Amino acid sequence: MSSPIVLHLPHASTFIPEDLRDDFLLSDEELEEELNRITDHATDAIFQRAFPEAKAILFPVSRLVVDPERFSEDSQEPMSQVGMGVTYTRGSLCQPLREQLTQGKRQELLERFYIPHHQKLTDAVEASLLANDHCLIIDGHSFPALPLPYELQQNAFRPDFCLGTDDFHTPEDLVAKVEKIFESCGYSTARDQPFSGTIVPMKHYRKERRVQSLMIEINRWLYLGEDYSVDSERVEIWIEVLRRVGGA
């Protein structure tokens, strides 16, 4: 039997395709700084090492190009009010990032990156349901120790691990088990603070209870230096902790 876990890793990439570089208003230095602030550094490697048997769905480009965790329609997406809907026009400091895209360019980006990514996620969940009769999506992220200006919850508690939930797809016993694992190892946790929710394919959203989902956000102070370098020794410690989640 295959692993029922599907990893969703949407914000780990810093890659901006060369043909899209001129869309951005920032200098090379400013763009590098913005990528450092906004990227969930090393979460692709960390979560895949913690859950080696899981099917991993990685977004291939930076979220600055397209953000696969936003609703595709701005009318449904709360972050669009600060210029950070599915295609950002503002950066993490609320600075101008790129001009408002034409509908044609926006649709082109969705078809190039967003739609194929979500199809891969849907297919992986379907395969897990077929093989295991259930699926657990782990939505892997990180967040800065201090809030960035774009964040809607500026005063939220910032624990070591934020657990994002959905009241249909995240069972209480699952969250409680994960909380117990982290807290028994000396880490603090919070539900839906400073970020809330967890991803589920639209095909299954609010329809299929066999699909469970939990977002795990790691506070970057646990593993990143001020220069955004990864502290490999500290990473090893809590990769082992995350592995315990896979066996919960």
C-alpha positions as CSV (number, residue, x, y, z in Angstrom):
1,M,0.0,0.0,0.0
2,S,1.3,3.4,-0.9
3,S,1.6,6.3,1.6
4,P,-1.7,8.1,2.0
5,I,0.2,11.4,2.5
6,V,0.4,14.0,-0.3
7,L,2.8,16.9,0.3
8,H,1.9,20.3,-1.1
9,L,4.9,22.6,-1.3
10,P,3.9,25.8,-3.0
11,H,6.3,28.5,-1.9
12,A,9.8,27.0,-1.8
13,S,11.0,28.1,-5.2
14,T,12.9,31.3,-6.0
15,F,12.9,30.7,-9.8
16,I,11.6,33.4,-12.1
17,P,11.6,32.4,-15.8
18,E,13.9,34.6,-17.8
19,D,11.1,35.6,-20.2
20,L,9.1,37.0,-17.2
21,R,11.9,38.9,-15.4
22,D,11.1,42.2,-17.1
23,D,7.5,42.1,-15.7
24,F,8.9,43.1,-12.3
25,L,9.7,46.7,-11.4
26,L,12.5,45.8,-9.0
27,S,16.2,46.0,-9.5
28,D,18.1,42.7,-9.4
29,E,19.2,43.5,-5.8
30,E,15.6,44.5,-4.7
31,L,14.2,41.3,-6.4
32,E,16.7,39.1,-4.5
33,E,15.8,40.8,-1.2
34,E,12.1,40.3,-2.0
35,L,12.6,36.6,-2.8
36,N,14.4,36.2,0.4
37,R,11.6,37.7,2.4
38,I,8.7,35.9,0.6
39,T,10.1,32.4,0.0
40,D,9.5,29.4,2.3
41,H,13.2,28.6,2.2
42,A,14.2,24.9,2.1
43,T,10.6,23.7,2.9
44,D,10.8,21.5,-0.3
45,A,13.8,19.6,1.1
46,I,12.7,19.6,4.7
47,F,9.2,18.1,4.2
48,Q,10.3,15.6,1.6
49,R,13.0,14.3,4.0
50,A,10.5,14.2,6.8
51,F,7.9,12.3,4.7
52,P,10.0,10.3,2.2
53,E,7.2,8.0,1.2
54,A,4.8,10.8,0.4
55,K,3.9,12.1,-3.0
56,A,5.2,15.6,-3.2
57,I,3.7,18.3,-5.4
58,L,6.1,21.2,-5.8
59,F,5.3,24.5,-7.5
60,P,8.1,25.1,-10.0
61,V,8.4,28.9,-9.9
62,S,8.4,31.6,-7.3
63,R,5.1,32.7,-5.8
64,L,5.9,36.2,-7.1
65,V,5.1,34.9,-10.6
66,V,1.8,33.2,-9.6
67,D,0.7,32.1,-6.1
68,P,-0.9,28.7,-6.3
69,E,-2.4,29.0,-2.8
70,R,-4.6,31.9,-3.8
71,F,-8.0,31.6,-5.3
72,S,-7.8,32.3,-9.0
73,E,-10.7,34.8,-8.8
74,D,-9.7,38.0,-6.9
75,S,-13.3,38.4,-5.7
76,Q,-12.8,35.2,-3.6
77,E,-9.3,36.0,-2.4
78,P,-8.8,38.2,0.7
79,M,-5.2,39.0,-0.1
80,S,-6.2,40.7,-3.4
81,Q,-7.1,43.7,-1.3
82,V,-3.4,44.3,-0.6
83,G,-2.3,43.6,-4.2
84,M,-1.3,40.0,-3.4
85,G,-4.0,37.9,-5.1
86,V,-3.1,35.1,-7.4
87,T,-0.8,37.4,-9.4
88,Y,0.9,39.9,-7.1
89,T,1.2,43.6,-8.0
90,R,2.6,44.4,-4.5
91,G,5.4,42.9,-2.6
92,S,5.9,41.9,1.0
93,L,6.7,45.5,2.0
94,C,3.6,46.7,0.2
95,Q,5.9,48.1,-2.5
96,P,5.0,48.2,-6.2
97,L,6.1,44.8,-7.7
98,R,4.7,44.9,-11.2
99,E,2.0,46.6,-13.2
100,Q,-1.6,45.3,-13.2
101,L,-1.6,42.5,-15.6
102,T,-3.9,42.4,-18.6
103,Q,-6.6,39.7,-18.5
104,G,-4.7,38.0,-21.4
105,K,-1.4,37.9,-19.6
106,R,-3.0,36.9,-16.3
107,Q,-4.8,34.0,-18.0
108,E,-1.6,33.0,-19.8
109,L,0.2,32.7,-16.4
110,L,-2.6,30.7,-14.9
111,E,-2.6,28.2,-17.8
112,R,1.2,28.0,-17.8
113,F,1.7,27.4,-14.0
114,Y,-1.4,27.5,-11.8
115,I,-3.8,25.2,-13.6
116,P,-1.3,22.4,-14.3
117,H,-0.1,22.5,-10.6
118,H,-3.6,22.2,-9.3
119,Q,-4.3,19.3,-11.7
120,K,-1.2,17.5,-10.4
121,L,-2.4,18.0,-6.8
122,T,-5.9,16.7,-7.7
123,D,-4.4,13.7,-9.5
124,A,-2.2,12.9,-6.5
125,V,-5.1,13.0,-4.1
126,E,-7.2,10.8,-6.4
127,A,-4.4,8.3,-6.6
128,S,-4.1,8.2,-2.8
129,L,-7.9,7.7,-2.4
130,L,-7.8,4.9,-4.9
131,A,-4.8,3.2,-3.2
132,N,-5.7,3.9,0.4
133,D,-9.3,4.9,0.6
134,H,-8.2,8.1,2.3
135,C,-5.7,10.9,1.8
136,L,-3.9,13.3,4.1
137,I,-2.6,16.5,2.5
138,I,0.2,18.2,4.4
139,D,0.5,21.8,3.2
140,G,4.1,22.7,4.0
141,H,5.2,26.3,4.7
142,S,7.4,28.6,6.8
143,F,6.8,32.1,8.1
144,P,9.0,34.9,9.4
145,A,9.5,35.4,13.2
146,L,8.2,39.0,12.8
147,P,5.2,40.0,10.7
148,L,5.9,41.5,7.3
149,P,3.9,44.6,6.3
150,Y,1.6,42.8,3.9
151,E,0.3,40.4,6.5
152,L,-3.4,40.9,7.5
153,Q,-2.8,39.6,11.1
154,Q,-0.1,42.0,12.4
155,N,-0.7,41.2,16.1
156,A,-1.2,37.4,15.9
157,F,0.7,35.0,18.1
158,R,3.7,33.6,16.2
159,P,4.5,30.1,17.6
160,D,7.2,27.7,16.6
161,F,4.6,25.8,14.5
162,C,1.4,27.2,13.1
163,L,-1.2,24.6,12.2
164,G,-3.7,25.7,9.6
165,T,-7.0,23.9,9.6
166,D,-10.3,23.5,7.8
167,D,-13.4,22.7,9.8
168,F,-14.5,20.1,7.2
169,H,-11.2,18.5,6.2
170,T,-9.1,18.7,9.4
171,P,-10.3,16.3,12.1
172,E,-9.9,17.5,15.7
173,D,-8.0,14.3,16.7
174,L,-5.5,14.8,13.9
175,V,-4.7,18.4,15.1
176,A,-4.5,17.3,18.7
177,K,-2.1,14.5,17.9
178,V,0.2,16.8,16.0
179,E,0.0,19.4,18.7
180,K,1.0,16.8,21.3
181,I,4.0,15.7,19.3
182,F,5.4,19.2,18.8
183,E,4.7,20.3,22.4
184,S,6.2,17.1,23.9
185,C,9.4,18.1,22.1
186,G,9.3,21.6,23.6
187,Y,7.9,23.5,20.6
188,S,5.0,26.0,20.9
189,T,2.0,25.6,18.5
190,A,-1.1,27.6,17.5
191,R,-4.0,26.9,15.3
192,D,-4.6,29.3,12.4
193,Q,-2.2,31.9,13.8
194,P,-0.6,33.8,12.2
195,F,-1.9,32.1,9.0
196,S,-5.0,30.1,8.6
197,G,-6.5,27.4,6.4
198,T,-5.1,24.5,4.4
199,I,-5.4,23.5,0.8
200,V,-7.9,21.0,-0.6
201,P,-8.5,20.5,-4.4
202,M,-11.7,22.0,-5.5
203,K,-12.9,18.6,-6.8
204,H,-12.9,17.4,-3.2
205,Y,-13.5,20.6,-1.2
206,R,-16.4,20.3,1.2
207,K,-17.5,17.1,-0.6
208,E,-15.1,14.3,0.3
209,R,-14.4,13.6,4.0
210,R,-11.8,11.0,3.1
211,V,-9.6,13.9,2.1
212,Q,-8.0,15.4,5.2
213,S,-5.7,18.4,5.1
214,L,-3.4,20.1,7.6
215,M,-1.1,23.1,7.0
216,I,2.2,23.0,8.9
217,E,4.0,26.3,9.0
218,I,7.5,26.4,10.5
219,N,8.7,29.6,12.2
220,R,11.9,30.5,10.3
221,W,13.7,31.4,13.4
222,L,14.0,27.7,14.0
223,Y,16.3,27.1,11.1
224,L,17.3,30.3,9.2
225,G,20.0,32.8,10.0
226,E,19.6,36.5,9.5
227,D,21.2,36.1,6.0
228,Y,18.6,33.4,5.2
229,S,21.2,30.6,5.4
230,V,19.9,27.2,6.6
231,D,21.1,25.9,10.0
232,S,21.5,22.3,9.0
233,E,22.1,21.0,12.5
234,R,18.8,22.5,13.8
235,V,17.0,21.2,10.7
236,E,18.1,17.7,11.5
237,I,16.5,17.9,15.0
238,W,13.1,18.8,13.9
239,I,13.0,16.8,10.7
240,E,12.9,13.9,13.2
241,V,10.0,15.6,15.0
242,L,8.1,16.0,11.7
243,R,8.7,12.3,11.0
244,R,6.8,11.5,14.1
245,V,3.8,13.4,12.6
246,G,3.9,11.0,9.7
247,G,3.4,8.0,12.0
248,A,0.7,9.7,14.1
